[in-house]
Amino acid sequence: MIAERMKPLMANNSAVRQMFEEGNNLRAKYGKENVFDFSLGNPDAPVPDEINQAIKDIVDETPVMELHGYMSNAGYEDVRETIACHLNKLHGTEFTKGNILMTVGAASALNVALKTILNPGEEVVVFAPYFLEYNWYIKNYDGVVVPCQTDENFMPDMGRLEACITEKTRAVLINSPHNPTGVVYSEEIIKGIAEVLDRKQKELGRTLFLIADEPYRELAYDGVEVPYVTKYYDNTFVVYSYSKSLSLPGERIGYLVVPPAMEDSEFVFETVTAVNRISGAVNAPAIQQKLIGRCVDSKVNLEYYDRNRKALYEGLTGCGFECVMPQGAFYLFVKSPVEDAAEFCQAAKKYNILMVNGASFMAPGYVRLAYCVSYETINNSMAGFKKLAEEYGL
Amino acid sequence: MIAERMKPLMANNSAVRQMFEEGNNLRAKYGKENVFDFSLGNPDAPVPDEINQAIKDIVDETPVMELHGYMSNAGYEDVRETIACHLNKLHGTEFTKGNILMTVGAASALNVALKTILNPGEEVVVFAPYFLEYNWYIKNYDGVVVPCQTDENFMPDMGRLEACITEKTRAVLINSPHNPTGVVYSEEIIKGIAEVLDRKQKELGRTLFLIADEPYRELAYDGVEVPYVTKYYDNTFVVYSYSKSLSLPGERIGYLVVPPAMEDSEFVFETVTAVNRISGAVNAPAIQQKLIGRCVDSKVNLEYYDRNRKALYEGLTGCGFECVMPQGAFYLFVKSPVEDAAEFCQAAKKYNILMVNGASFMAPGYVRLAYCVSYETINNSMAGFKKLAEEYGL
């Protein structure tokens, strides 16, 4: 009944569903408060207070046919201009509304960028570990994923990056702050990637794109700087979402930046706009666009996640587990005390602790813990982690 | 800079933009009220009063993390159940939430269905004239469009349909009420299509899908019945949108029906849900879903369009123009008085009348007039149409 190329999707889908059902079974058996589910990357910091008031104000103050009607496929011009000015103020960029395409979240922005640039068989280099949905997004346009292994701190290695770039390379996809490791790429790293791409672009005589997927940009701790990538490499697309910065993942609102310095920037912008139309989205949802126009400076309380980050990191390393201290996003990527991380995940279930096997991010030997959970969940899970550590002789 | 296969999209795009800019130039020169723009299919009947109140109530009454958070990729279960019950009440179907996938409008629903079923090179039969965006949607998944000419009343001809179905056919796509002709397919027509598909399905030993794209379902006049297609053919997808029924085109909310009688219905539903996830949408926007859950019985005032329909039909046929009286949607498809409809469109611009060449719908020799405009626009355009008719000796 379904297309041949959708069959691998469905094989994978049943594994994800199985994990989800296991969680539900545990909750039914032991009660929700006694299950420590670190498996879901579901933003749970409170939505900023001003958001819901803004929605009501928009409904009251906008002429109704303007509010719900069609707009340019790129989105409302005033909202795009507001976002451009916001980015310019923060990052010293020189964007206008002609550089901002409103999209149905980051996933849609990323799909639009990939559909715009990929010819069948062209390669996209992705630093591993990585968010495996990228595999589907790239395959959607007959692209080929080329994983590039990072170093022991999950940082890109320029020698390895260079070796991954071939005559078939079309783009390098980065994600910082990073899912699943929580690392943030420094300016030095971004400069290094830009240098390799600039050089290879000339050497190969073909355009190489850098795609910066930044849904976690606002979730950066300890005052760490998240460099704005268009300033380092001209042919950069920036993919952004408000799902995490405003805790609005269900509302599907984000944008794609086509910077003015990109080659043929205006034509590329026209193309991403047309691609947004034909790929099914047509345009980003209207109310959500207007909401961003009013709340462009809003952010969830970072302290909510930061407290969790510290508690979980300290708790786990205190038990003897090994992990890199994350500087961003809401994940901890922990080394499995045994080679087979699936065994470790299984053992944790005895204590009602749910984690995701790093193999799901192309990183066997690790597990991912999402700390977008209540602080109590973290504290209450510690007894289990201690027993788990003892079990493995840590 | 862009992928090879996006180049035809951009060539077409500049033609559309040119038409849009011509309209803007005329408005700038002669004033908005003196330009009679029948070129845009932009719903303009007033949004029902209860819609905006419902949005505010949803914001006030829904726990905030539930309102804006992630839900199943298929959409909120209660909303899907509400829609299923609504359809069952209207059409005597037996749907549950397991048959309703919430989508980012009809365009997204159609893309999800096509991605789910199409193998590269497989054919989709579409009755001409048709909405040319279907070409892009089908090409998105490497499908091949097979246009099937309708009769002089724009009705499918079963002999021609049968001749179009080959060993490569995967689906037949219908659209009733119809863009651009306004015709509605009778029960007899739907039964005829179902009979051909049933027989061909057995003969060829392969699954043939019927896809019913129904964004105009609620816009049907003179009490004409719009048959519910799943009752006539099991392997039917229904594509629906609230863009027209509630005048909410910017909000991007619709759904896809996978009926229980479809072969492997549950597995197909799981697949469309996963496809909705990976194609970029992830899920339909949350507030809009909740809105439909509360306003499932709402509808725009049909009288708004009906008055326009009658005025435009009577006005034009009174001048001597020929067209089929439309029973649905908000379009009139008029025979060009000269073979070259482009010449006719050009001549109309002298009177500040904007229409779309039927060639844009695979129907040379016709023009489309969208009557989703104010009643005044129709009345005020008549002097120009009369002169145009005289010019062509009607």
Interface residues (C-beta under 8 A of the other chain):
Chain A: M1 I2 A3 E4 R5 M6 L9 M10 N13 N42 P43 D44 P46 V47 I51 N52 I55 K56 V59 D60 V64 M65 L67 H68 G69 Y70 M71 T103 V104 G105 A107 S108 A109 L110 N111 V112 K115 T116 I117 L118 N119 E133 W136 Y137 N140 Y141 T207 L246 S247 L248 P249 G250 E251 R252 I253 M262 E263 D264 F267 V268 E270 T271 A274 V275 R277 I278 S279 G280 A281 V282 N283 A284 P285 A286 I287 Q288
Chain B: M1 I2 A3 E4 R5 M6 L9 M10 N13 N42 P43 D44 P46 V47 I51 N52 I55 K56 V59 D60 V64 M65 L67 H68 G69 Y70 M71 T103 V104 G105 A107 S108 A109 L110 N111 V112 K115 T116 I117 L118 N119 E133 W136 Y137 N140 Y141 T207 L246 S247 L248 P249 G250 E251 R252 I253 M262 E263 D264 F267 V268 E270 T271 A274 V275 R277 I278 S279 G280 A281 V282 N283 A284 P285 A286 I287 Q288
